[in-house]
Amino acid sequence: MNLRNKQNPPKDAPYPDIFDHKMFRDWMRTPHDVGGEDDVPMQFEEKQEEQWELNTYVTCECLAWRGIWNAEERRRRQNVDIGNAMYLGLPYYGRWLLAAARIMVDKQHVTLTELMNKMEEVKKRHD
Amino acid sequence: MTKRSHHAEIATGKGDPQCFSNTTSAPSKFKVGDKVRIKELPDIFYTRTQVYTRGAVGEVAVVTHESPAPEDESWDNTDHSEWFYIVRFRQKDLWPEYPDCYANDTLQTEFSERWLEAVK
């Protein structure tokens, strides 16, 4: 039996003399490992995927098909690397979409500058 | 640019994890019915082994397949494959407050071999 909790910061950047090994293990717990955490029931909504969500899924599959990532690397990026706040705070396919953009930058298929410029260009189309 | 993995190419026509069949260097260490304890390994950066299973004792329900472990595959390293197992736990062994009236309830989840140790 080993129930660790994810931690909220007691204070910013604690001094190391109060940061013991138990706290370290609590902090290292991965965001997608939610089993056993206290929570309240969610409202279930009968709702189909929106078009952007379907497009995001296909984009992520294409990235796998073209050898940019495999499914496990995608899960690491969208479920864990993203951190606790974004894991809980973003819509499900929002995490997929951010992970897709991030891997293109991380593996240097686009630069962040190119991505920013493209986002700005697309946004202007809708102004 | 980072080298592409072509993971999709090796899986085409076979599927994943089928594409990793016969890639382990040894036969599976455990068999169906073996009692196993989940090891308390570090969980920095990435794992799929849930905290609530650490240290718990269960029984091997299925020897499932061979694959690189999630901890390696998530950084696109497929050099070493491991056996995977579905392990069955009594819910009462996982959750201290689990009600006695559901004593027969079980939970099954999957682990790669590195997470398991034999229980005598």
gemmi code that builds the backbone of each chain (N, CA, C; Angstrom):
import gemmi

chains = {
    "A": [
        ("MET", (0.842, -1.202, 0.000), (0.000, 0.000, 0.000), (0.868, 1.239, 0.000)),
        ("ASN", (0.611, 2.095, -0.930), (1.464, 3.256, -1.073), (0.655, 4.357, -1.725)),
        ("LEU", (0.023, 5.181, -0.930), (-0.770, 6.260, -1.490), (-0.040, 7.581, -1.306)),
        ("ARG", (0.464, 8.079, -2.411), (1.123, 9.375, -2.348), (0.189, 10.419, -2.913)),
        ("ASN", (0.309, 11.607, -2.417), (-0.497, 12.711, -2.937), (0.340, 13.610, -3.812)),
        ("LYS", (-0.310, 14.194, -4.824), (0.361, 15.272, -5.544), (0.306, 16.502, -4.651)),
        ("GLN", (1.316, 17.314, -4.733), (1.441, 18.432, -3.816), (1.137, 19.764, -4.471)),
        ("ASN", (0.517, 20.642, -3.707), (0.450, 22.038, -4.089), (1.550, 22.765, -3.329)),
        ("PRO", (2.160, 23.733, -3.965), (3.307, 24.370, -3.302), (2.923, 24.969, -1.959)),
        ("PRO", (3.609, 24.586, -0.857), (3.372, 25.224, 0.438), (3.934, 26.640, 0.401)),
        ("LYS", (4.991, 26.827, -0.364), (5.580, 28.150, -0.584), (6.425, 28.040, -1.828)),
        ("ASP", (6.809, 29.156, -2.380), (7.638, 29.120, -3.578), (9.021, 28.582, -3.241)),
        ("ALA", (9.526, 27.690, -4.105), (10.901, 27.197, -4.004), (11.342, 26.961, -2.554)),
        ("PRO", (10.809, 25.904, -1.913), (11.155, 25.678, -0.495), (12.656, 25.451, -0.300)),
        ("TYR", (13.129, 25.830, 0.897), (14.526, 25.551, 1.209), (14.735, 24.047, 1.318)),
        ("PRO", (15.887, 23.560, 0.916), (16.095, 22.099, 0.872), (15.995, 21.406, 2.230)),
        ("ASP", (16.219, 22.113, 3.350), (16.173, 21.435, 4.646), (14.753, 21.046, 5.052)),
        ("ILE", (13.710, 21.603, 4.399), (12.353, 21.124, 4.690), (11.856, 20.190, 3.572)),
        ("PHE", (12.672, 19.992, 2.538), (12.238, 19.188, 1.398), (12.827, 17.782, 1.538)),
        ("ASP", (12.077, 16.879, 2.211), (12.612, 15.542, 2.472), (12.276, 14.594, 1.312)),
        ("HIS", (12.676, 13.318, 1.478), (12.500, 12.376, 0.374), (11.032, 12.102, 0.082)),
        ("LYS", (10.204, 12.104, 1.126), (8.778, 11.882, 0.889), (8.204, 12.992, 0.009)),
        ("MET", (8.610, 14.218, 0.312), (8.128, 15.332, -0.519), (8.621, 15.186, -1.949)),
        ("PHE", (9.847, 14.750, -2.090), (10.378, 14.548, -3.445), (9.530, 13.538, -4.218)),
        ("ARG", (9.200, 12.400, -3.556), (8.381, 11.382, -4.238), (6.998, 11.928, -4.583)),
        ("ASP", (6.416, 12.694, -3.665), (5.112, 13.299, -3.940), (5.180, 14.206, -5.173)),
        ("TRP", (6.244, 14.977, -5.240), (6.366, 15.926, -6.348), (6.641, 15.234, -7.666)),
        ("MET", (7.299, 14.079, -7.631), (7.644, 13.383, -8.862), (6.478, 12.574, -9.416)),
        ("ARG", (5.419, 12.399, -8.617), (4.284, 11.615, -9.107), (3.771, 12.209, -10.415)),
        ("THR", (3.559, 11.341, -11.393), (3.234, 11.826, -12.735), (1.783, 12.310, -12.797)),
        ("PRO", (1.513, 13.374, -13.560), (0.160, 13.959, -13.585), (-0.944, 12.979, -13.987)),
        ("HIS", (-0.636, 12.023, -14.887), (-1.700, 11.120, -15.341), (-2.009, 10.019, -14.326)),
        ("ASP", (-1.223, 9.907, -13.262), (-1.431, 8.860, -12.260), (-2.411, 9.384, -11.209)),
        ("VAL", (-3.699, 9.371, -11.530), (-4.681, 9.993, -10.652), (-5.388, 8.995, -9.723)),
        ("GLY", (-5.110, 7.702, -9.880), (-5.818, 6.687, -9.099), (-5.658, 6.896, -7.605)),
        ("GLY", (-6.769, 6.982, -6.885), (-6.709, 7.120, -5.435), (-6.721, 8.549, -4.951)),
        ("GLU", (-6.687, 9.516, -5.890), (-6.735, 10.913, -5.453), (-8.163, 11.296, -5.062)),
        ("ASP", (-8.260, 12.168, -4.080), (-9.584, 12.693, -3.710), (-10.143, 13.507, -4.871)),
        ("ASP", (-11.413, 13.327, -5.149), (-12.045, 14.105, -6.211), (-13.555, 14.058, -6.028)),
        ("VAL", (-14.254, 14.817, -6.845), (-15.720, 14.825, -6.794), (-16.236, 14.363, -8.153)),
        ("PRO", (-17.490, 13.873, -8.217), (-18.016, 13.406, -9.509), (-18.028, 14.532, -10.546)),
        ("MET", (-17.763, 14.146, -11.817), (-17.832, 15.104, -12.917), (-19.207, 15.043, -13.551)),
        ("GLN", (-19.642, 16.157, -14.119), (-20.865, 16.175, -14.902), (-20.572, 15.521, -16.260)),
        ("PHE", (-21.283, 14.446, -16.574), (-21.086, 13.794, -17.872), (-21.968, 14.456, -18.916)),
        ("GLU", (-21.366, 14.881, -20.023), (-22.151, 15.502, -21.092), (-22.135, 14.624, -22.327)),
        ("GLU", (-23.309, 14.347, -22.864), (-23.445, 13.587, -24.102), (-23.107, 14.540, -25.241)),
        ("LYS", (-21.897, 14.410, -25.778), (-21.442, 15.439, -26.711), (-20.491, 14.821, -27.714)),
        ("GLN", (-20.650, 15.125, -28.990), (-19.743, 14.620, -30.011), (-18.469, 15.450, -30.046)),
        ("GLU", (-17.402, 14.866, -30.622), (-16.170, 15.632, -30.796), (-16.419, 16.806, -31.731)),
        ("GLU", (-15.758, 17.922, -31.431), (-15.810, 19.063, -32.340), (-14.822, 18.827, -33.479)),
        ("GLN", (-14.994, 19.603, -34.578), (-14.148, 19.369, -35.756), (-12.658, 19.496, -35.425)),
        ("TRP", (-12.297, 20.506, -34.621), (-10.872, 20.689, -34.296), (-10.313, 19.498, -33.517)),
        ("GLU", (-11.196, 18.854, -32.743), (-10.726, 17.696, -31.977), (-10.425, 16.527, -32.919)),
        ("LEU", (-11.299, 16.325, -33.917), (-11.056, 15.265, -34.905), (-9.791, 15.568, -35.709)),
        ("ASN", (-9.630, 16.840, -36.100), (-8.436, 17.234, -36.861), (-7.167, 16.997, -36.046)),
        ("THR", (-7.263, 17.294, -34.757), (-6.106, 17.100, -33.881), (-5.720, 15.632, -33.817)),
        ("TYR", (-6.721, 14.774, -33.679), (-6.447, 13.335, -33.616), (-5.744, 12.871, -34.889)),
        ("VAL", (-6.259, 13.300, -36.041), (-5.666, 12.885, -37.323), (-4.250, 13.428, -37.463)),
        ("THR", (-4.035, 14.671, -37.041), (-2.685, 15.255, -37.087), (-1.709, 14.403, -36.278)),
        ("CYS", (-2.135, 13.999, -35.085), (-1.254, 13.201, -34.213), (-0.971, 11.830, -34.824)),
        ("GLU", (-1.962, 11.231, -35.474), (-1.746, 9.948, -36.150), (-0.771, 10.108, -37.319)),
        ("CYS", (-0.896, 11.217, -38.047), (0.021, 11.472, -39.165), (1.456, 11.645, -38.662)),
        ("LEU", (1.614, 12.292, -37.527), (2.958, 12.451, -36.959), (3.570, 11.084, -36.644)),
        ("ALA", (2.749, 10.129, -36.210), (3.241, 8.772, -35.952), (3.557, 8.067, -37.268)),
        ("TRP", (2.651, 8.210, -38.227), (2.815, 7.558, -39.527), (4.095, 8.026, -40.209)),
        ("ARG", (4.428, 9.319, -40.034), (5.621, 9.882, -40.668), (6.878, 9.708, -39.816)),
        ("GLY", (6.770, 8.981, -38.708), (7.961, 8.669, -37.918), (8.438, 9.776, -37.000)),
        ("ILE", (7.579, 10.747, -36.698), (7.993, 11.840, -35.807), (7.931, 11.397, -34.346)),
        ("TRP", (6.921, 10.584, -34.002), (6.829, 10.059, -32.637), (6.115, 8.716, -32.674)),
        ("ASN", (6.168, 7.983, -31.555), (5.322, 6.790, -31.409), (4.266, 7.106, -30.342)),
        ("ALA", (3.317, 6.193, -30.163), (2.179, 6.469, -29.276), (2.629, 6.721, -27.832)),
        ("GLU", (3.694, 6.025, -27.405), (4.125, 6.187, -26.012), (4.785, 7.544, -25.797)),
        ("GLU", (5.520, 7.997, -26.805), (6.111, 9.334, -26.689), (5.013, 10.394, -26.693)),
        ("ARG", (3.989, 10.190, -27.507), (2.848, 11.121, -27.503), (2.202, 11.155, -26.115)),
        ("ARG", (2.001, 9.986, -25.508), (1.369, 9.962, -24.182), (2.238, 10.653, -23.140)),
        ("ARG", (3.538, 10.409, -23.211), (4.420, 11.082, -22.250), (4.260, 12.592, -22.362)),
        ("ARG", (4.253, 13.083, -23.581), (4.215, 14.520, -23.781), (2.870, 15.130, -23.390)),
        ("GLN", (1.777, 14.437, -23.772), (0.470, 15.061, -23.527), (-0.059, 14.781, -22.130)),
        ("ASN", (0.422, 13.715, -21.488), (-0.126, 13.348, -20.175), (0.793, 13.701, -19.017)),
        ("VAL", (2.091, 13.802, -19.265), (3.033, 13.947, -18.159), (3.885, 15.207, -18.294)),
        ("ASP", (4.542, 15.368, -19.434), (5.437, 16.518, -19.595), (4.692, 17.837, -19.390)),
        ("ILE", (3.418, 17.802, -19.683), (2.609, 19.017, -19.663), (2.400, 19.563, -18.238)),
        ("GLY", (2.579, 18.720, -17.222), (2.481, 19.186, -15.833), (1.072, 19.093, -15.275)),
        ("ASN", (0.985, 19.096, -13.944), (-0.308, 18.885, -13.276), (-1.353, 19.958, -13.626)),
        ("ALA", (-0.940, 21.210, -13.665), (-1.915, 22.288, -13.871), (-2.579, 22.166, -15.246)),
        ("MET", (-1.767, 21.951, -16.294), (-2.336, 21.853, -17.633), (-3.030, 20.514, -17.856)),
        ("TYR", (-2.540, 19.454, -17.171), (-3.204, 18.143, -17.317), (-4.670, 18.250, -16.902)),
        ("LEU", (-4.919, 18.956, -15.813), (-6.297, 19.090, -15.326), (-7.020, 20.287, -15.938)),
        ("GLY", (-6.271, 21.292, -16.369), (-6.887, 22.548, -16.767), (-7.289, 22.662, -18.225)),
        ("LEU", (-6.677, 21.836, -19.103), (-6.970, 21.943, -20.537), (-7.996, 20.904, -20.955)),
        ("PRO", (-8.760, 21.194, -22.030), (-9.607, 20.137, -22.594), (-8.725, 18.965, -23.055)),
        ("TYR", (-9.302, 17.764, -23.089), (-8.559, 16.563, -23.432), (-7.774, 16.719, -24.736)),
        ("TYR", (-8.446, 17.107, -25.817), (-7.736, 17.235, -27.090), (-6.882, 18.497, -27.155)),
        ("GLY", (-7.075, 19.418, -26.239), (-6.160, 20.545, -26.126), (-4.765, 20.064, -25.782)),
        ("ARG", (-4.687, 19.041, -24.915), (-3.382, 18.471, -24.560), (-2.744, 17.767, -25.762)),
        ("TRP", (-3.561, 17.054, -26.536), (-3.034, 16.426, -27.766), (-2.455, 17.493, -28.701)),
        ("LEU", (-3.215, 18.572, -28.877), (-2.825, 19.605, -29.843), (-1.534, 20.295, -29.412)),
        ("LEU", (-1.429, 20.622, -28.126), (-0.199, 21.254, -27.634), (0.992, 20.315, -27.798)),
        ("ALA", (0.768, 19.021, -27.543), (1.858, 18.051, -27.675), (2.314, 17.954, -29.132)),
        ("ALA", (1.371, 18.026, -30.064), (1.722, 17.960, -31.491), (2.555, 19.169, -31.899)),
        ("ALA", (2.153, 20.346, -31.427), (2.919, 21.556, -31.751), (4.298, 21.491, -31.109)),
        ("ARG", (4.323, 21.006, -29.867), (5.583, 20.996, -29.128), (6.623, 20.060, -29.745)),
        ("ILE", (6.166, 18.893, -30.217), (7.163, 17.956, -30.755), (7.737, 18.475, -32.063)),
        ("MET", (6.944, 19.218, -32.828), (7.471, 19.789, -34.073), (8.583, 20.789, -33.780)),
        ("VAL", (8.433, 21.512, -32.674), (9.467, 22.468, -32.275), (10.657, 21.727, -31.653)),
        ("ASP", (10.361, 20.793, -30.725), (11.443, 20.070, -30.036), (12.340, 19.326, -31.023)),
        ("LYS", (11.739, 18.704, -32.028), (12.532, 17.914, -32.983), (12.919, 18.725, -34.217)),
        ("GLN", (12.727, 20.037, -34.117), (13.236, 20.979, -35.106), (12.669, 20.781, -36.500)),
        ("HIS", (11.389, 20.406, -36.569), (10.718, 20.389, -37.870), (10.166, 21.771, -38.198)),
        ("VAL", (9.832, 22.542, -37.156), (9.569, 23.974, -37.327), (10.274, 24.694, -36.177)),
        ("THR", (10.558, 25.968, -36.372), (11.082, 26.753, -35.247), (9.896, 27.373, -34.526)),
        ("LEU", (10.132, 27.737, -33.270), (9.068, 28.400, -32.520), (8.689, 29.718, -33.210)),
        ("THR", (9.680, 30.390, -33.793), (9.400, 31.636, -34.515), (8.442, 31.377, -35.676)),
        ("GLU", (8.699, 30.310, -36.450), (7.796, 29.963, -37.561), (6.394, 29.645, -37.051)),
        ("LEU", (6.334, 28.914, -35.951), (5.027, 28.553, -35.384), (4.265, 29.803, -34.926)),
        ("MET", (4.975, 30.692, -34.241), (4.343, 31.943, -33.775), (3.839, 32.771, -34.950)),
        ("ASN", (4.668, 32.891, -35.975), (4.267, 33.679, -37.149), (3.043, 33.069, -37.827)),
        ("LYS", (3.012, 31.731, -37.914), (1.878, 31.066, -38.544), (0.604, 31.266, -37.727)),
        ("MET", (0.731, 31.163, -36.398), (-0.445, 31.366, -35.539), (-0.990, 32.781, -35.703)),
        ("GLU", (-0.076, 33.742, -35.783), (-0.481, 35.139, -35.942), (-1.161, 35.339, -37.304)),
        ("GLU", (-0.604, 34.706, -38.351), (-1.161, 34.816, -39.708), (-2.581, 34.226, -39.752)),
        ("VAL", (-2.744, 33.053, -39.144), (-4.057, 32.400, -39.163), (-5.072, 33.214, -38.353)),
        ("LYS", (-4.614, 33.754, -37.229), (-5.508, 34.557, -36.389), (-6.039, 35.756, -37.169)),
        ("LYS", (-5.171, 36.381, -37.955), (-5.571, 37.573, -38.738), (-6.665, 37.246, -39.749)),
        ("ARG", (-6.653, 35.998, -40.265), (-7.689, 35.590, -41.218), (-9.079, 35.669, -40.589)),
        ("HIS", (-9.122, 35.554, -39.267), (-10.415, 35.512, -38.594), (-10.784, 36.837, -37.937)),
        ("ASP", (-9.865, 37.843, -38.051), (-10.150, 39.161, -37.447), (-11.277, 39.869, -38.201)),
    ],
    "B": [
        ("MET", (17.641, 18.240, -38.075), (16.410, 17.629, -37.548), (16.722, 16.301, -36.875)),
        ("THR", (15.909, 15.960, -35.862), (16.083, 14.689, -35.172), (15.733, 13.541, -36.120)),
        ("LYS", (16.492, 12.472, -36.006), (16.254, 11.292, -36.837), (14.839, 10.757, -36.593)),
        ("ARG", (14.196, 10.347, -37.661), (12.838, 9.794, -37.514), (12.904, 8.336, -37.092)),
        ("SER", (11.867, 7.883, -36.372), (11.946, 6.553, -35.761), (11.425, 5.436, -36.653)),
        ("HIS", (10.479, 5.758, -37.523), (9.877, 4.743, -38.383), (9.295, 3.573, -37.610)),
        ("HIS", (8.869, 3.879, -36.393), (8.138, 2.921, -35.579), (6.929, 2.394, -36.352)),
        ("ALA", (6.265, 3.323, -37.080), (5.076, 2.940, -37.840), (5.417, 1.900, -38.901)),
        ("GLU", (6.605, 2.036, -39.488), (6.977, 1.098, -40.561), (7.132, -0.331, -40.046)),
        ("ILE", (7.770, -0.486, -38.884), (7.960, -1.859, -38.385), (6.639, -2.475, -37.937)),
        ("ALA", (5.665, -1.616, -37.602), (4.377, -2.140, -37.129), (3.378, -2.348, -38.272)),
        ("THR", (3.672, -1.807, -39.444), (2.721, -1.895, -40.556), (2.495, -3.352, -40.964)),
        ("GLY", (1.239, -3.727, -41.020), (0.898, -5.095, -41.418), (0.969, -6.103, -40.286)),
        ("LYS", (1.554, -5.698, -39.143), (1.658, -6.611, -37.994), (0.884, -6.076, -36.791)),
        ("GLY", (0.990, -4.785, -36.571), (0.418, -4.182, -35.371), (1.473, -4.042, -34.294)),
        ("ASP", (1.142, -3.255, -33.309), (2.001, -3.043, -32.149), (1.184, -3.481, -30.943)),
        ("PRO", (1.582, -4.396, -30.105), (2.958, -4.873, -29.871), (3.381, -6.111, -30.674)),
        ("GLN", (2.550, -6.609, -31.596), (2.921, -7.831, -32.316), (4.281, -7.700, -33.003)),
        ("CYS", (4.614, -6.460, -33.427), (5.891, -6.260, -34.129), (7.097, -6.492, -33.221)),
        ("PHE", (6.859, -6.602, -31.903), (7.969, -6.871, -30.975), (8.004, -8.318, -30.490)),
        ("SER", (7.201, -9.187, -31.122), (7.228, -10.611, -30.743), (8.623, -11.181, -30.968)),
        ("ASN", (9.044, -12.042, -30.053), (10.359, -12.699, -30.135), (11.530, -11.718, -30.127)),
        ("THR", (11.371, -10.609, -29.422), (12.491, -9.665, -29.334), (13.107, -9.620, -27.937)),
        ("THR", (12.550, -10.373, -26.964), (13.188, -10.415, -25.642), (14.344, -11.404, -25.672)),
        ("SER", (15.298, -11.189, -24.746), (16.482, -12.051, -24.735), (16.277, -13.283, -23.858)),
        ("ALA", (15.198, -13.344, -23.079), (14.971, -14.477, -22.171), (13.482, -14.800, -22.132)),
        ("PRO", (13.150, -16.040, -21.757), (11.726, -16.357, -21.600), (11.117, -15.570, -20.444)),
        ("SER", (9.798, -15.509, -20.377), (9.144, -14.735, -19.322), (9.513, -15.303, -17.957)),
        ("LYS", (9.780, -14.403, -17.000), (10.248, -14.798, -15.666), (9.101, -15.345, -14.814)),
        ("PHE", (7.873, -14.912, -15.100), (6.722, -15.314, -14.291), (5.702, -16.031, -15.161)),
        ("LYS", (4.874, -16.850, -14.503), (3.813, -17.531, -15.238), (2.468, -17.255, -14.562)),
        ("VAL", (1.407, -17.619, -15.247), (0.058, -17.376, -14.717), (-0.070, -18.034, -13.344)),
        ("GLY", (-0.594, -17.279, -12.374), (-0.784, -17.790, -11.014), (0.333, -17.411, -10.060)),
        ("ASP", (1.475, -16.964, -10.573), (2.583, -16.570, -9.690), (2.195, -15.345, -8.863)),
        ("LYS", (2.609, -15.374, -7.584), (2.414, -14.197, -6.726), (3.576, -13.233, -6.961)),
        ("VAL", (3.224, -11.971, -7.185), (4.251, -10.962, -7.452), (3.984, -9.702, -6.626)),
        ("ARG", (5.065, -9.030, -6.293), (4.959, -7.727, -5.622), (5.442, -6.654, -6.592)),
        ("ILE", (4.753, -5.500, -6.581), (5.143, -4.402, -7.461), (6.265, -3.614, -6.788)),
        ("LYS", (7.349, -3.452, -7.501), (8.520, -2.788, -6.924), (8.303, -1.288, -6.764)),
        ("GLU", (9.027, -0.753, -5.813), (8.989, 0.698, -5.548), (10.155, 1.352, -6.296)),
        ("LEU", (10.053, 1.391, -7.604), (11.119, 2.009, -8.407), (10.872, 3.518, -8.512)),
        ("PRO", (11.898, 4.273, -8.843), (11.686, 5.716, -9.059), (10.644, 5.946, -10.143)),
        ("ASP", (9.893, 7.025, -10.012), (8.938, 7.327, -11.084), (9.192, 8.720, -11.640)),
        ("ILE", (10.467, 9.067, -11.759), (10.749, 10.384, -12.332), (10.513, 10.356, -13.838)),
        ("PHE", (9.950, 11.409, -14.341), (9.767, 11.723, -15.775), (8.655, 10.943, -16.471)),
        ("TYR", (8.654, 9.607, -16.368), (7.562, 8.885, -17.029), (7.476, 7.447, -16.535)),
        ("THR", (6.263, 7.018, -16.292), (5.983, 5.610, -16.028), (4.498, 5.412, -16.229)),
        ("ARG", (4.083, 4.144, -16.360), (2.650, 3.847, -16.373), (2.272, 2.972, -15.191)),
        ("THR", (3.222, 2.815, -14.246), (2.943, 2.008, -13.063), (2.341, 2.901, -11.980)),
        ("GLN", (1.064, 2.657, -11.682), (0.337, 3.534, -10.776), (0.902, 3.466, -9.355)),
        ("VAL", (0.909, 4.623, -8.705), (1.400, 4.701, -7.328), (0.637, 3.724, -6.421)),
        ("TYR", (-0.672, 3.581, -6.637), (-1.444, 2.746, -5.713), (-1.089, 1.250, -5.793)),
        ("THR", (-0.332, 0.869, -6.817), (0.075, -0.546, -6.907), (1.442, -0.802, -6.271)),
        ("ARG", (2.181, 0.241, -5.955), (3.550, 0.059, -5.441), (3.526, -0.703, -4.119)),
        ("GLY", (4.291, -1.755, -4.076), (4.374, -2.552, -2.854), (3.243, -3.543, -2.684)),
        ("ALA", (2.225, -3.456, -3.541), (1.084, -4.374, -3.406), (1.436, -5.746, -3.984)),
        ("VAL", (0.790, -6.779, -3.438), (1.004, -8.150, -3.919), (-0.229, -8.587, -4.707)),
        ("GLY", (0.005, -9.135, -5.884), (-1.074, -9.648, -6.719), (-0.655, -10.955, -7.360)),
        ("GLU", (-1.473, -11.384, -8.311), (-1.232, -12.673, -8.948), (-1.226, -12.465, -10.462)),
        ("VAL", (-0.277, -13.084, -11.142), (-0.221, -12.952, -12.604), (-1.473, -13.593, -13.205)),
        ("ALA", (-2.252, -12.780, -13.952), (-3.473, -13.281, -14.574), (-3.206, -13.706, -16.022)),
        ("VAL", (-2.379, -12.947, -16.729), (-2.060, -13.240, -18.130), (-0.616, -12.810, -18.402)),
        ("VAL", (0.114, -13.644, -19.121), (1.394, -13.208, -19.694), (1.036, -12.693, -21.082)),
        ("THR", (1.161, -11.375, -21.290), (0.485, -10.791, -22.456), (1.334, -10.707, -23.721)),
        ("HIS", (2.460, -10.017, -23.666), (3.194, -9.756, -24.907), (4.598, -9.264, -24.589)),
        ("GLU", (5.386, -9.076, -25.625), (6.704, -8.466, -25.485), (6.668, -7.071, -26.114)),
        ("SER", (7.363, -6.148, -25.479), (7.422, -4.776, -26.006), (8.531, -4.034, -25.268)),
        ("PRO", (9.064, -2.986, -25.864), (9.894, -2.090, -25.051), (9.046, -1.566, -23.897)),
        ("ALA", (9.675, -1.318, -22.746), (8.937, -0.768, -21.602), (8.548, 0.675, -21.902)),
        ("PRO", (7.416, 1.132, -21.321), (6.990, 2.519, -21.567), (8.086, 3.536, -21.256)),
        ("GLU", (8.877, 3.245, -20.200), (9.916, 4.186, -19.785), (10.963, 4.383, -20.886)),
        ("ASP", (11.168, 3.361, -21.722), (12.110, 3.484, -22.844), (11.412, 3.957, -24.113)),
        ("GLU", (10.285, 3.354, -24.405), (9.600, 3.651, -25.671), (9.153, 5.110, -25.733)),
        ("SER", (8.903, 5.700, -24.572), (8.443, 7.088, -24.537), (9.544, 8.073, -24.948)),
        ("TRP", (10.790, 7.600, -25.004), (11.867, 8.411, -25.590), (12.367, 7.759, -26.878)),
        ("ASP", (11.490, 6.958, -27.480), (11.771, 6.362, -28.780), (12.951, 5.385, -28.749)),
        ("ASN", (13.152, 4.748, -27.597), (14.196, 3.721, -27.509), (13.535, 2.355, -27.520)),
        ("THR", (13.771, 1.594, -28.586), (13.158, 0.266, -28.714), (14.229, -0.822, -28.776)),
        ("ASP", (15.402, -0.536, -28.195), (16.516, -1.495, -28.257), (16.255, -2.764, -27.441)),
        ("HIS", (15.544, -2.626, -26.309), (15.334, -3.773, -25.423), (13.849, -3.996, -25.165)),
        ("SER", (13.408, -5.237, -25.362), (12.024, -5.583, -25.078), (11.921, -6.321, -23.750)),
        ("GLU", (10.738, -6.234, -23.137), (10.457, -6.973, -21.901), (9.136, -7.701, -22.051)),
        ("TRP", (8.949, -8.715, -21.200), (7.640, -9.343, -21.112), (6.688, -8.441, -20.333)),
        ("PHE", (5.430, -8.481, -20.729), (4.376, -7.738, -20.028), (3.391, -8.718, -19.402)),
        ("TYR", (2.824, -8.303, -18.275), (1.916, -9.157, -17.513), (0.686, -8.364, -17.080)),
        ("ILE", (-0.464, -9.018, -17.131), (-1.638, -8.476, -16.443), (-1.645, -9.096, -15.054)),
        ("VAL", (-1.634, -8.246, -14.043), (-1.616, -8.705, -12.646), (-2.972, -8.399, -12.011)),
        ("ARG", (-3.481, -9.378, -11.268), (-4.778, -9.222, -10.596), (-4.561, -8.986, -9.097)),
        ("PHE", (-5.160, -7.923, -8.584), (-5.078, -7.604, -7.153), (-6.458, -7.727, -6.530)),
        ("ARG", (-6.488, -8.040, -5.225), (-7.730, -7.862, -4.468), (-7.871, -6.369, -4.189)),
        ("GLN", (-9.046, -5.826, -4.459), (-9.247, -4.393, -4.202), (-8.907, -4.046, -2.750)),
        ("LYS", (-9.212, -4.986, -1.857), (-8.941, -4.742, -0.427), (-7.446, -4.606, -0.150)),
        ("ASP", (-6.624, -5.185, -1.027), (-5.175, -5.057, -0.840), (-4.652, -3.725, -1.381)),
        ("LEU", (-5.470, -3.019, -2.162), (-5.020, -1.758, -2.752), (-5.518, -0.537, -1.983)),
        ("TRP", (-6.759, -0.634, -1.479), (-7.391, 0.534, -0.862), (-7.752, 0.206, 0.578)),
        ("PRO", (-7.150, 0.921, 1.540), (-7.366, 0.572, 2.942), (-8.835, 0.642, 3.367)),
        ("GLU", (-9.608, 1.555, 2.758), (-10.989, 1.755, 3.207), (-11.980, 0.937, 2.392)),
        ("TYR", (-11.499, 0.019, 1.529), (-12.417, -0.737, 0.676), (-13.349, -1.594, 1.531)),
        ("PRO", (-14.678, -1.530, 1.279), (-15.620, -2.183, 2.201), (-15.506, -3.717, 2.227)),
        ("ASP", (-15.640, -4.270, 3.419), (-15.527, -5.723, 3.607), (-16.584, -6.496, 2.821)),
        ("CYS", (-17.748, -5.850, 2.570), (-18.829, -6.570, 1.893), (-18.497, -6.838, 0.424)),
        ("TYR", (-17.455, -6.189, -0.110), (-17.024, -6.468, -1.489), (-15.642, -7.128, -1.502)),
        ("ALA", (-15.443, -8.036, -0.577), (-14.122, -8.635, -0.381), (-13.624, -9.398, -1.611)),
        ("ASN", (-14.537, -9.827, -2.490), (-14.109, -10.592, -3.671), (-13.757, -9.717, -4.874)),
        ("ASP", (-13.945, -8.416, -4.760), (-13.642, -7.530, -5.898), (-12.157, -7.573, -6.233)),
        ("THR", (-11.874, -7.541, -7.534), (-10.478, -7.525, -7.972), (-10.261, -6.394, -8.968)),
        ("LEU", (-8.997, -6.056, -9.178), (-8.594, -5.054, -10.165), (-7.426, -5.636, -10.944)),
        ("GLN", (-7.462, -5.490, -12.270), (-6.357, -5.970, -13.096), (-5.699, -4.799, -13.809)),
        ("THR", (-4.382, -4.809, -13.842), (-3.656, -3.788, -14.595), (-2.345, -4.389, -15.085)),
        ("GLU", (-1.684, -3.671, -15.997), (-0.573, -4.268, -16.739), (0.770, -3.658, -16.342)),
        ("PHE", (1.801, -4.509, -16.308), (3.153, -4.068, -15.950), (4.180, -4.717, -16.867)),
        ("SER", (5.289, -4.035, -17.090), (6.423, -4.719, -17.711), (7.216, -5.427, -16.612)),
        ("GLU", (8.035, -6.380, -17.039), (8.659, -7.313, -16.083), (9.511, -6.623, -15.024)),
        ("ARG", (10.136, -5.508, -15.385), (11.027, -4.818, -14.431), (10.325, -4.404, -13.140)),
        ("TRP", (8.983, -4.263, -13.203), (8.245, -3.790, -12.034), (7.868, -4.904, -11.071)),
        ("LEU", (8.106, -6.160, -11.457), (7.616, -7.281, -10.645), (8.741, -8.004, -9.940)),
        ("GLU", (8.474, -8.426, -8.668), (9.395, -9.330, -7.980), (8.594, -10.494, -7.420)),
        ("ALA", (9.242, -11.659, -7.376), (8.566, -12.869, -6.913), (8.269, -12.772, -5.420)),
        ("VAL", (7.117, -13.306, -5.006), (6.759, -13.380, -3.587), (6.728, -14.851, -3.223)),
        ("LYS", (7.456, -15.191, -2.194), (7.523, -16.611, -1.784), (6.227, -17.009, -1.084)),
    ],
}
model = gemmi.Model(1)
for chain_id, residues in chains.items():
    chain = gemmi.Chain(chain_id)
    for i, (resn, *xyz) in enumerate(residues, 1):
        res = gemmi.Residue()
        res.name, res.seqid = resn, gemmi.SeqId(i, " ")
        for name, pos in zip(("N", "CA", "C"), xyz):
            atom = gemmi.Atom()
            atom.name, atom.element = name, gemmi.Element(name[0])
            atom.pos, atom.b_iso = gemmi.Position(*pos), 0.0
            res.add_atom(atom)
        chain.add_residue(res)
    model.add_chain(chain)
structure = gemmi.Structure()
structure.add_model(model)
structure.setup_entities()
